[in-house]
Amino acid sequence: MIAYFDCFSGISGDMTLGALIDLGVPVEWLRESISSIPLNDFDLEVFDVKKNGISAKDVHVHELGHNHHHHEHEKKHGTSRDYKTITSLIKNSPLSGYVKELSLEIFENIAAAESEIHKRQKEDVHFHEVGGVDAIVDIVGTALCIEYLGINTIFASKIPLGTGFVNCDHGKIPVPSPATISILK
């Protein structure tokens, strides 16, 4: 099966999961499959929404079970994990070989971009914005959905990059971010 992503307003992990769930991936199956990874508790909420008269699935990932202080820190900084920790979580999970391979390839691309930008070894890259449970659920969840749907080829439209600035863990940076530009190469 071939999938085509029309990225007229960008792309995110939640948008990707929403589109794939809308194609028929059962939410409960997805939630249970992702739960096989030893992550902190999370909740995957899916809502039917209409945007300008077009129906879609709106996906939200929430990390559960934190005390208030940790939750406030996480809202500001995100749960942070390094590349080795994330790859270990995925490699040691009971997920299929295909899902592991695809998830690891995605994180490898992100780690390579961060490594290049920060001039660090890949193994030492510490993820901030993409190291939280939300990003792991988005990436592994997408790999699970692709396998479930039998998608073997993916095409995408041109991705609008935006302009301006965004505040992140490293301070104020331009949009598109250096990591985004590196990944899109």
Backbone as a printed PyTorch tensor [residue, N CA C, xyz], in Angstrom:
tensor([[[  0.8460,  -1.1750,   0.0000],
         [  0.0000,   0.0000,   0.0000],
         [  0.8940,   1.2420,   0.0000]],

        [[  0.4230,   2.2650,  -0.6840],
         [  1.1460,   3.5310,  -0.7610],
         [  0.3810,   4.5760,   0.0550]],

        [[  1.1080,   5.3870,   0.8150],
         [  0.5070,   6.4990,   1.5490],
         [  1.0840,   7.8000,   1.0030]],

        [[  0.2340,   8.7950,   0.8670],
         [  0.6700,  10.1190,   0.4260],
         [  0.2660,  11.1270,   1.4880]],

        [[  1.2410,  11.8680,   2.0090],
         [  0.9810,  12.9000,   3.0050],
         [  0.9660,  14.2600,   2.3130]],

        [[ -0.1820,  14.9250,   2.3410],
         [ -0.3120,  16.2700,   1.7980],
         [ -0.0560,  17.2290,   2.9530]],

        [[  1.1660,  17.7190,   3.0470],
         [  1.6170,  18.5020,   4.2060],
         [  1.4430,  20.0030,   3.9880]],

        [[  0.2520,  20.4110,   3.5580],
         [  0.0150,  21.8160,   3.2360],
         [  0.1610,  22.7400,   4.4440]],

        [[  0.0220,  22.2080,   5.6500],
         [  0.2010,  23.0510,   6.8380],
         [  1.2360,  22.4500,   7.7870]],

        [[  2.2030,  21.7650,   7.2120],
         [  3.2570,  21.1610,   8.0260],
         [  2.9320,  19.7310,   8.3790]],

        [[  3.7080,  19.2060,   9.3350],
         [  3.5110,  17.8280,   9.7740],
         [  4.0290,  17.7170,  11.2020]],

        [[  3.3560,  16.9270,  11.9920],
         [  3.8020,  16.6590,  13.3570],
         [  3.4710,  15.2130,  13.6790]],

        [[  3.9950,  14.7410,  14.7840],
         [  3.7050,  13.3730,  15.1990],
         [  2.2290,  13.1620,  15.4640]],

        [[  1.5880,  14.1120,  16.1490],
         [  0.1680,  13.9790,  16.4470],
         [ -0.6770,  14.0090,  15.1730]],

        [[ -0.2680,  14.8610,  14.2120],
         [ -0.9910,  14.9300,  12.9350],
         [ -0.8660,  13.6050,  12.1830]],

        [[  0.3320,  13.0310,  12.1960],
         [  0.5650,  11.7700,  11.5020],
         [ -0.2590,  10.6560,  12.1360]],

        [[ -0.2170,  10.5650,  13.4680],
         [ -1.0230,   9.5400,  14.1490],
         [ -2.5040,   9.7200,  13.8520]],

        [[ -2.9710,  10.9510,  13.8860],
         [ -4.3810,  11.2120,  13.6030],
         [ -4.7820,  10.7380,  12.2200]],

        [[ -3.9500,  11.0210,  11.2280],
         [ -4.2470,  10.6040,   9.8550],
         [ -4.2660,   9.0880,   9.7370]],

        [[ -3.3090,   8.4260,  10.3680],
         [ -3.2230,   6.9630,  10.2670],
         [ -4.3590,   6.2820,  11.0270]],

        [[ -4.7380,   6.8380,  12.1740],
         [ -5.8830,   6.3110,  12.9180],
         [ -7.1530,   6.4840,  12.0900]],

        [[ -7.2620,   7.6250,  11.4140],
         [ -8.4240,   7.8850,  10.5670],
         [ -8.5190,   6.8830,   9.4230]],

        [[ -7.3940,   6.2840,   9.0270],
         [ -7.3980,   5.2570,   7.9780],
         [ -7.8290,   3.8830,   8.4890]],

        [[ -8.0150,   3.7550,   9.8160],
         [ -8.5540,   2.4940,  10.3220],
         [ -7.7630,   1.7990,  11.4120]],

        [[ -6.7140,   2.4200,  11.9370],
         [ -5.9700,   1.7890,  13.0290],
         [ -6.7960,   1.9170,  14.3120]],

        [[ -7.1060,   0.8100,  14.9760],
         [ -7.8820,   0.8700,  16.2200],
         [ -7.0790,   1.5370,  17.3430]],

        [[ -7.6730,   2.5330,  17.9670],
         [ -6.9800,   3.3060,  19.0070],
         [ -6.5880,   2.4180,  20.1830]],

        [[ -7.4760,   1.5300,  20.6140],
         [ -7.1710,   0.6760,  21.7680],
         [ -6.0000,  -0.2630,  21.4540]],

        [[ -5.9760,  -0.8130,  20.2440],
         [ -4.8420,  -1.6550,  19.8290],
         [ -3.5550,  -0.8550,  19.8510]],

        [[ -3.6020,   0.3600,  19.3440],
         [ -2.4120,   1.2070,  19.3080],
         [ -1.9420,   1.5210,  20.7260]],

        [[ -2.8640,   1.8890,  21.5920],
         [ -2.5340,   2.2030,  22.9880],
         [ -1.8810,   0.9970,  23.6640]],

        [[ -2.4550,  -0.1920,  23.4890],
         [ -1.9090,  -1.4050,  24.1080],
         [ -0.5390,  -1.7590,  23.5230]],

        [[ -0.3700,  -1.6100,  22.2240],
         [  0.9060,  -1.9280,  21.5790],
         [  2.0180,  -1.0110,  22.0740]],

        [[  1.7250,   0.2790,  22.1730],
         [  2.7370,   1.2350,  22.6610],
         [  3.0350,   0.9770,  24.1280]],

        [[  2.0390,   0.5500,  24.8800],
         [  2.2340,   0.2860,  26.3160],
         [  3.2210,  -0.8390,  26.5780]],

        [[  3.5570,  -1.6300,  25.5530],
         [  4.5310,  -2.7060,  25.7470],
         [  5.9490,  -2.1650,  25.9370]],

        [[  6.1520,  -0.8860,  25.5980],
         [  7.4550,  -0.2420,  25.8440],
         [  7.4390,   0.2150,  27.2970]],

        [[  8.5090,   0.0140,  28.0270],
         [  8.5040,   0.4550,  29.4270],
         [  8.6600,   1.9740,  29.5580]],

        [[  7.5820,   2.6920,  29.2230],
         [  7.5380,   4.1470,  29.3860],
         [  6.8070,   4.4690,  30.6770]],

        [[  6.9150,   5.7210,  31.1040],
         [  6.0270,   6.1790,  32.1650],
         [  4.6080,   6.0790,  31.6300]],

        [[  3.6350,   6.0420,  32.5340],
         [  2.2460,   5.9500,  32.0990],
         [  1.9090,   7.1180,  31.1760]],

        [[  1.1220,   6.8190,  30.1570],
         [  0.6820,   7.8540,  29.2390],
         [ -0.7590,   7.5750,  28.8590]],

        [[ -1.4100,   8.5820,  28.3410],
         [ -2.7520,   8.4150,  27.8230],
         [ -2.7680,   8.9380,  26.4000]],

        [[ -3.4190,   8.2240,  25.5360],
         [ -3.5570,   8.5880,  24.1390],
         [ -5.0310,   8.9000,  23.9240]],

        [[ -5.3360,  10.1800,  23.7070],
         [ -6.7160,  10.5970,  23.4850],
         [ -6.9050,  10.9380,  22.0120]],

        [[ -8.0130,  10.4770,  21.4590],
         [ -8.3220,  10.7460,  20.0620],
         [ -9.7350,  11.3200,  19.9940]],

        [[ -9.8530,  12.4760,  19.3420],
         [-11.1380,  13.1540,  19.2180],
         [-11.4930,  13.3100,  17.7450]],

        [[-12.7890,  13.1690,  17.4350],
         [-13.2850,  13.5050,  16.1080],
         [-13.4830,  15.0140,  16.0790]],

        [[-12.8780,  15.6750,  15.0990],
         [-12.9990,  17.1290,  14.9810],
         [-13.3480,  17.4950,  13.5460]],

        [[-13.8350,  18.7140,  13.3760],
         [-14.0590,  19.2640,  12.0350],
         [-13.2820,  20.5700,  11.9540]],

        [[-12.4760,  20.6850,  10.9110],
         [-11.7110,  21.8960,  10.6410],
         [-12.1670,  22.4200,   9.2900]],

        [[-12.8090,  23.5660,   9.2920],
         [-13.3470,  24.1490,   8.0550],
         [-14.2360,  23.1550,   7.2980]],

        [[-15.0500,  22.4150,   8.0610],
         [-15.9890,  21.4750,   7.4640],
         [-15.4040,  20.1290,   7.0820]],

        [[-14.1020,  19.9320,   7.3270],
         [-13.4470,  18.6670,   6.9870],
         [-13.2220,  17.8830,   8.2780]],

        [[-13.6850,  16.6290,   8.3040],
         [-13.5280,  15.8220,   9.5150],
         [-12.1130,  15.2500,   9.5930]],

        [[-11.6270,  15.1180,  10.8210],
         [-10.2750,  14.6100,  11.0600],
         [-10.2110,  14.0180,  12.4610]],

        [[ -9.0850,  13.4150,  12.7670],
         [ -8.8170,  12.8890,  14.1090],
         [ -7.7810,  13.7890,  14.7680]],

        [[ -8.0900,  14.2410,  15.9640],
         [ -7.1860,  15.0860,  16.7460],
         [ -6.6060,  14.2090,  17.8550]],

        [[ -5.2840,  14.0380,  17.8610],
         [ -4.6190,  13.1380,  18.8020],
         [ -3.8390,  13.9390,  19.8350]],

        [[ -3.9680,  13.5390,  21.0920],
         [ -3.2110,  14.1550,  22.1800],
         [ -2.5640,  13.0390,  23.0020]],

        [[ -1.2850,  13.1940,  23.3200],
         [ -0.5700,  12.2560,  24.1710],
         [ -0.2730,  12.9750,  25.4770]],

        [[ -0.6490,  12.3510,  26.5840],
         [ -0.4150,  12.9310,  27.9020],
         [  0.3940,  11.9610,  28.7480]],

        [[  1.4260,  12.4660,  29.4080],
         [  2.1730,  11.6510,  30.3620],
         [  1.4750,  11.7680,  31.7060]],

        [[  1.2500,  10.6270,  32.3590],
         [  0.4940,  10.5920,  33.6160],
         [  1.4040,  10.2800,  34.7930]],

        [[  0.8790,  10.5280,  35.9880],
         [  1.5430,  10.0670,  37.1970],
         [  2.7060,  10.8900,  37.6720]],

        [[  2.6810,  12.2020,  37.4490],
         [  3.7700,  13.0550,  37.9320],
         [  3.2740,  13.9330,  39.0560]],

        [[  4.1990,  14.2430,  39.9850],
         [  3.8250,  15.2020,  41.0000],
         [  3.7960,  16.5920,  40.3670]],

        [[  3.2250,  17.5670,  41.0520],
         [  3.0100,  18.8950,  40.4850],
         [  4.3210,  19.5500,  40.0700]],

        [[  5.3580,  19.4720,  40.9150],
         [  6.6340,  20.1360,  40.5860],
         [  7.2210,  19.5590,  39.3070]],

        [[  7.2240,  18.2290,  39.2090],
         [  7.7790,  17.5970,  38.0090],
         [  6.9410,  17.9640,  36.7880]],

        [[  5.6150,  18.0010,  36.9750],
         [  4.7400,  18.3270,  35.8510],
         [  5.0150,  19.7370,  35.3470]],

        [[  5.1930,  20.6920,  36.2460],
         [  5.4880,  22.0600,  35.8170],
         [  6.8250,  22.1130,  35.0910]],

        [[  7.8330,  21.3750,  35.5880],
         [  9.1320,  21.3400,  34.9130],
         [  8.9660,  20.7340,  33.5200]],

        [[  8.1690,  19.6750,  33.4260],
         [  7.9940,  18.9980,  32.1450],
         [  7.2660,  19.8840,  31.1520]],

        [[  6.2540,  20.6570,  31.6150],
         [  5.5580,  21.5380,  30.6950],
         [  6.5240,  22.5490,  30.0940]],

        [[  7.5160,  22.9460,  30.8850],
         [  8.4830,  23.9220,  30.3950],
         [  9.5990,  23.2610,  29.5970]],

        [[ 10.0980,  22.1020,  30.0310],
         [ 11.2890,  21.5040,  29.4280],
         [ 11.0540,  20.1600,  28.7440]],

        [[  9.9420,  19.4920,  29.0130],
         [  9.7120,  18.1670,  28.4320],
         [ 10.5160,  17.1120,  29.1720]],

        [[ 10.0400,  15.8670,  29.1350],
         [ 10.8140,  14.7850,  29.6990],
         [ 12.0070,  14.5830,  28.7850]],

        [[ 13.1980,  14.6210,  29.3530],
         [ 14.4070,  14.5880,  28.5330],
         [ 15.0680,  13.2250,  28.6390]],

        [[ 15.4580,  12.6700,  27.4840],
         [ 16.1550,  11.3930,  27.4520],
         [ 17.2720,  11.4980,  26.4360]],

        [[ 18.3070,  10.6950,  26.6420],
         [ 19.3860,  10.7120,  25.6600],
         [ 19.1420,   9.6230,  24.6150]],

        [[ 19.9140,   9.7020,  23.5420],
         [ 19.7550,   8.8030,  22.4030],
         [ 19.9090,   7.3450,  22.8180]],

        [[ 20.9140,   7.0710,  23.6740],
         [ 21.1450,   5.6890,  24.1200],
         [ 19.9310,   5.1350,  24.8710]],

        [[ 19.3250,   5.9580,  25.7250],
         [ 18.1710,   5.5180,  26.5080],
         [ 16.9860,   5.2060,  25.6010]],

        [[ 16.7440,   6.0920,  24.6440],
         [ 15.6130,   5.8880,  23.7380],
         [ 15.8230,   4.6360,  22.8850]],

        [[ 17.0310,   4.4720,  22.3340],
         [ 17.2780,   3.2910,  21.4960],
         [ 17.1920,   2.0100,  22.3220]],

        [[ 17.6480,   2.0640,  23.5590],
         [ 17.5680,   0.8950,  24.4350],
         [ 16.1050,   0.5300,  24.7200]],

        [[ 15.2740,   1.5420,  25.0080],
         [ 13.8460,   1.2940,  25.2490],
         [ 13.2180,   0.5680,  24.0550]],

        [[ 13.5350,   1.0590,  22.8640],
         [ 12.9350,   0.4810,  21.6590],
         [ 13.5030,  -0.9120,  21.3830]],

        [[ 14.8320,  -1.0500,  21.4290],
         [ 15.4620,  -2.3480,  21.1350],
         [ 15.0040,  -3.4400,  22.0860]],

        [[ 14.8100,  -3.0940,  23.3620],
         [ 14.4480,  -4.0960,  24.3720],
         [ 12.9450,  -4.3080,  24.5050]],

        [[ 12.1740,  -3.6660,  23.6450],
         [ 10.7200,  -3.8140,  23.7020],
         [ 10.3030,  -5.0860,  22.9490]],

        [[  9.0710,  -5.5430,  23.1700],
         [  8.5760,  -6.7170,  22.4450],
         [  7.9630,  -6.3730,  21.0850]],

        [[  8.2000,  -5.1680,  20.5850],
         [  7.6530,  -4.7670,  19.2900],
         [  8.2560,  -5.6070,  18.1710]],

        [[  7.5950,  -5.6300,  17.0230],
         [  8.0950,  -6.4020,  15.8830],
         [  9.4140,  -5.8060,  15.3840]],

        [[ 10.1610,  -6.6010,  14.6740],
         [ 11.4260,  -6.1480,  14.1110],
         [ 11.2480,  -4.9450,  13.2000]],

        [[ 10.1760,  -4.9480,  12.3980],
         [  9.9200,  -3.8400,  11.4850],
         [  9.6650,  -2.5400,  12.2510]],

        [[  8.8190,  -2.5960,  13.2840],
         [  8.4810,  -1.4000,  14.0650],
         [  9.7250,  -0.8720,  14.7780]],

        [[ 10.5180,  -1.7780,  15.3440],
         [ 11.7690,  -1.3610,  15.9870],
         [ 12.6910,  -0.6730,  14.9870]],

        [[ 12.8680,  -1.2990,  13.8260],
         [ 13.7860,  -0.7750,  12.8120],
         [ 13.3560,   0.6140,  12.3340]],

        [[ 12.0740,   0.7850,  12.0400],
         [ 11.5790,   2.0730,  11.5630],
         [ 11.6800,   3.1380,  12.6540]],

        [[ 11.2960,   2.8020,  13.8760],
         [ 11.3840,   3.7530,  14.9940],
         [ 12.8260,   4.1740,  15.2320]],

        [[ 13.7370,   3.2030,  15.2260],
         [ 15.1530,   3.5030,  15.4350],
         [ 15.7180,   4.3550,  14.3070]],

        [[ 15.2740,   4.1080,  13.0780],
         [ 15.7370,   4.9050,  11.9330],
         [ 15.2980,   6.3630,  12.0740]],

        [[ 14.0750,   6.5820,  12.5390],
         [ 13.5820,   7.9480,  12.7370],
         [ 14.4050,   8.6460,  13.8150]],

        [[ 14.6010,   7.9780,  14.9530],
         [ 15.4040,   8.5920,  16.0140],
         [ 16.8540,   8.7760,  15.5820]],

        [[ 17.3710,   7.8750,  14.7580],
         [ 18.7300,   8.0030,  14.2220],
         [ 18.8570,   9.2930,  13.4080]],

        [[ 17.8550,   9.5840,  12.5720],
         [ 17.8770,  10.8100,  11.7800],
         [ 17.8590,  12.0520,  12.6660]],

        [[ 17.0630,  12.0190,  13.7120],
         [ 17.0040,  13.1540,  14.6330],
         [ 18.3310,  13.2990,  15.3710]],

        [[ 18.8880,  12.1830,  15.8430],
         [ 20.1650,  12.2140,  16.5680],
         [ 21.2960,  12.7100,  15.6840]],

        [[ 21.3010,  12.2960,  14.4190],
         [ 22.3450,  12.7450,  13.4850],
         [ 22.2620,  14.2520,  13.2910]],

        [[ 21.0570,  14.7820,  13.1590],
         [ 20.8860,  16.2280,  12.9950],
         [ 21.3510,  16.9730,  14.2400]],

        [[ 20.9340,  16.5020,  15.4130],
         [ 21.3310,  17.1500,  16.6660],
         [ 22.8420,  17.0450,  16.8750]],

        [[ 23.4140,  15.9050,  16.5240],
         [ 24.8560,  15.6930,  16.6650],
         [ 25.6270,  16.6880,  15.8090]],

        [[ 25.1660,  16.8810,  14.5890],
         [ 25.8170,  17.8120,  13.6620],
         [ 25.7300,  19.2480,  14.1850]],

        [[ 24.5760,  19.6220,  14.6700],
         [ 24.3550,  20.9990,  15.1290],
         [ 25.1340,  21.3030,  16.4010]],

        [[ 25.1410,  20.3700,  17.3350],
         [ 25.7780,  20.6050,  18.6390],
         [ 27.2090,  20.0850,  18.7210]],

        [[ 27.6950,  19.5070,  17.6180],
         [ 29.0650,  18.9930,  17.5600],
         [ 29.3450,  18.0140,  18.7060]],

        [[ 28.4630,  17.0130,  18.8190],
         [ 28.5980,  15.9530,  19.8190],
         [ 28.4970,  14.6160,  19.1170]],

        [[ 29.0140,  13.5920,  19.7680],
         [ 28.8100,  12.2320,  19.2790],
         [ 27.3200,  11.9160,  19.3750]],

        [[ 26.8180,  11.1360,  18.4330],
         [ 25.4020,  10.7820,  18.4270],
         [ 24.9530,  10.1780,  19.7600]],

        [[ 25.8050,   9.3040,  20.3020],
         [ 25.4570,   8.6170,  21.5450],
         [ 25.2870,   9.5830,  22.7130]],

        [[ 25.9050,  10.7730,  22.6030],
         [ 25.8480,  11.7510,  23.6880],
         [ 24.7500,  12.7830,  23.4970]],

        [[ 24.0070,  12.6810,  22.3980],
         [ 22.9420,  13.6510,  22.1470],
         [ 21.8620,  13.4680,  23.1960]],

        [[ 21.4890,  14.5860,  23.8000],
         [ 20.4600,  14.6010,  24.8320],
         [ 19.2390,  15.2970,  24.2520]],

        [[ 18.1500,  14.5630,  24.0970],
         [ 16.9450,  15.1300,  23.5100],
         [ 16.1640,  15.9060,  24.5530]],

        [[ 15.7010,  17.0490,  24.1780],
         [ 14.8390,  17.8430,  25.0490],
         [ 13.4390,  17.8650,  24.4570]],

        [[ 13.2550,  18.6290,  23.3810],
         [ 11.9340,  18.7540,  22.7690],
         [ 11.4070,  17.4340,  22.2380]],

        [[ 12.2780,  16.5310,  21.7590],
         [ 11.7850,  15.2830,  21.1660],
         [ 12.0610,  14.0670,  22.0410]],

        [[ 12.5220,  14.2480,  23.2730],
         [ 12.8630,  13.1060,  24.1150],
         [ 11.7750,  12.6890,  25.0650]],

        [[ 10.6700,  13.4360,  25.0740],
         [  9.6010,  13.1210,  25.9950],
         [  8.7660,  11.9450,  25.5460]],

        [[  7.9070,  11.5070,  26.4420],
         [  7.0170,  10.3940,  26.1490],
         [  6.1890,  10.6980,  24.9060]],

        [[  5.7690,  11.9500,  24.7370],
         [  4.9610,  12.3300,  23.5850],
         [  5.6570,  11.9700,  22.2750]],

        [[  6.9330,  12.3270,  22.1450],
         [  7.6610,  12.0490,  20.9050],
         [  7.8650,  10.5520,  20.7020]],

        [[  8.1620,   9.8310,  21.7660],
         [  8.3490,   8.3780,  21.6410],
         [  7.0390,   7.7170,  21.2120]],

        [[  5.9320,   8.1460,  21.8130],
         [  4.6250,   7.6040,  21.4360],
         [  4.3100,   7.9590,  19.9810]],

        [[  4.5780,   9.2060,  19.5840],
         [  4.3170,   9.6180,  18.2000],
         [  5.1140,   8.7790,  17.2060]],

        [[  6.4020,   8.6100,  17.4750],
         [  7.2790,   7.9160,  16.5220],
         [  7.0060,   6.4140,  16.4970]],

        [[  6.9850,   5.7870,  17.6540],
         [  6.7150,   4.3400,  17.6960],
         [  5.2740,   4.0710,  17.2490]],

        [[  4.3460,   4.9450,  17.6500],
         [  2.9520,   4.7840,  17.2360],
         [  2.7980,   4.8650,  15.7270]],

        [[  3.5160,   5.7910,  15.1010],
         [  3.4750,   5.9050,  13.6440],
         [  4.0100,   4.6360,  12.9910]],

        [[  5.1190,   4.1160,  13.5010],
         [  5.6770,   2.8730,  12.9530],
         [  4.6820,   1.7140,  13.1040]],

        [[  4.0260,   1.6370,  14.2500],
         [  3.0170,   0.5960,  14.4670],
         [  1.8720,   0.7360,  13.4680]],

        [[  1.3980,   1.9680,  13.2550],
         [  0.2910,   2.2100,  12.3220],
         [  0.6790,   1.8410,  10.8930]],

        [[  1.8930,   2.1980,  10.4990],
         [  2.3560,   1.8740,   9.1500],
         [  2.3680,   0.3630,   8.9430]],

        [[  2.8540,  -0.3570,   9.9530],
         [  2.8570,  -1.8170,   9.8470],
         [  1.4290,  -2.3610,   9.8220]],

        [[  0.5780,  -1.8660,  10.7140],
         [ -0.8020,  -2.3410,  10.8010],
         [ -1.5340,  -2.1740,   9.4710]],

        [[ -1.3370,  -1.0250,   8.8320],
         [ -2.0330,  -0.7210,   7.5810],
         [ -1.3750,  -1.3550,   6.3550]],

        [[ -0.1860,  -1.9260,   6.5250],
         [  0.5060,  -2.5460,   5.4020],
         [  1.0800,  -1.5400,   4.4190]],

        [[  1.4240,  -0.3570,   4.9150],
         [  2.0020,   0.6810,   4.0540],
         [  3.4630,   0.3400,   3.8070]],

        [[  3.8640,   0.2820,   2.5320],
         [  5.2620,  -0.0190,   2.2340],
         [  5.9730,   1.1020,   1.4880]],

        [[  5.2210,   2.1080,   1.0330],
         [  5.8210,   3.2550,   0.3600],
         [  5.1050,   4.5200,   0.8230]],

        [[  5.8830,   5.5510,   1.1330],
         [  5.2980,   6.8160,   1.5790],
         [  5.8540,   7.9480,   0.7250]],

        [[  4.9540,   8.7850,   0.2490],
         [  5.3120,  10.0020,  -0.4690],
         [  4.7550,  11.1800,   0.3170]],

        [[  5.3660,  12.3490,   0.1310],
         [  4.8730,  13.5450,   0.8040],
         [  5.0240,  14.7490,  -0.1050]],

        [[  4.1220,  15.6840,   0.0730],
         [  4.2080,  16.9460,  -0.6500],
         [  5.3500,  17.7720,  -0.0690]],

        [[  5.6110,  18.8840,  -0.6920],
         [  6.5850,  19.8370,  -0.1630],
         [  6.0910,  20.2990,   1.2150]],

        [[  7.0230,  20.4610,   2.1390],
         [  6.6700,  20.8460,   3.4980],
         [  6.9160,  22.3420,   3.6800]],

        [[  5.8710,  23.1040,   4.0530],
         [  6.0850,  24.5270,   4.3090],
         [  6.9420,  24.6930,   5.5640]],

        [[  7.9440,  25.5520,   5.4890],
         [  8.9120,  25.6470,   6.5750],
         [  8.6100,  26.7470,   7.5840]],

        [[  7.8300,  27.7290,   7.2200],
         [  7.5120,  28.7970,   8.1460],
         [  8.6460,  29.7990,   8.2740]],

        [[  8.4020,  30.8210,   9.0840],
         [  9.3960,  31.8630,   9.3380],
         [  9.2490,  32.3230,  10.7760]],

        [[ 10.1590,  33.1710,  11.1880],
         [ 10.0810,  33.7410,  12.5310],
         [ 11.0190,  33.0600,  13.4940]],

        [[ 10.6090,  33.0300,  14.7610],
         [ 11.4330,  32.4650,  15.8250],
         [ 10.5750,  31.6250,  16.7490]],

        [[ 11.2440,  30.6960,  17.4610],
         [ 10.5580,  29.8680,  18.4410],
         [ 11.4650,  29.7500,  19.6670]],

        [[ 10.8520,  29.7060,  20.8440],
         [ 11.6210,  29.5000,  22.0670],
         [ 11.6860,  28.0150,  22.3560]],

        [[ 12.9000,  27.5310,  22.6140],
         [ 13.0800,  26.1200,  22.9300],
         [ 14.0720,  26.0170,  24.0880]],

        [[ 14.4770,  24.8010,  24.3910],
         [ 15.3880,  24.5830,  25.5070],
         [ 16.7230,  25.3060,  25.3230]],

        [[ 17.0970,  25.5700,  24.0760],
         [ 18.3660,  26.2520,  23.7920],
         [ 18.2000,  27.7560,  23.6680]],

        [[ 17.0070,  28.2660,  23.9160],
         [ 16.7450,  29.6900,  23.7810],
         [ 15.9320,  29.9780,  22.5360]],

        [[ 15.9940,  31.2180,  22.0790],
         [ 15.2440,  31.6500,  20.9000],
         [ 16.0160,  31.2580,  19.6420]],

        [[ 15.3720,  30.4730,  18.7660],
         [ 16.0300,  30.0290,  17.5370],
         [ 15.1270,  30.3280,  16.3380]],

        [[ 15.7140,  30.3890,  15.1420],
         [ 14.9000,  30.7020,  13.9580],
         [ 14.0370,  29.5240,  13.5120]],

        [[ 12.9720,  29.8640,  12.8020],
         [ 12.1060,  28.8710,  12.1670],
         [ 12.3490,  28.9630,  10.6720]],

        [[ 12.6530,  27.8560,   9.9980],
         [ 12.7960,  26.5110,  10.5370],
         [ 14.0490,  26.3930,  11.3970]],

        [[ 13.9950,  25.5030,  12.3620],
         [ 15.1240,  25.3030,  13.2660],
         [ 16.2740,  24.6290,  12.5220]],

        [[ 17.4870,  24.7930,  13.0180],
         [ 18.6190,  24.1070,  12.3900],
         [ 18.4300,  22.5960,  12.2850]],

        [[ 17.8320,  21.9780,  13.3070],
         [ 17.6100,  20.5270,  13.2620],
         [ 16.6260,  20.1680,  12.1500]],

        [[ 15.5700,  20.9700,  11.9950],
         [ 14.6000,  20.7140,  10.9370],
         [ 15.2640,  20.7970,   9.5640]],

        [[ 16.0730,  21.8070,   9.3590],
         [ 16.7620,  21.9580,   8.0770],
         [ 17.6720,  20.7560,   7.8190]],

        [[ 18.3790,  20.3180,   8.8410],
         [ 19.2950,  19.1730,   8.6980],
         [ 18.5200,  17.8980,   8.3530]],

        [[ 17.4220,  17.6690,   9.0070],
         [ 16.6120,  16.4640,   8.7570],
         [ 16.0400,  16.4980,   7.3380]],

        [[ 15.5910,  17.6650,   6.8900],
         [ 14.9850,  17.7730,   5.5640],
         [ 15.9960,  17.6130,   4.4290]],

        [[ 17.2980,  17.7710,   4.7230],
         [ 18.3110,  17.5540,   3.6870],
         [ 18.2030,  16.1470,   3.1530]]])
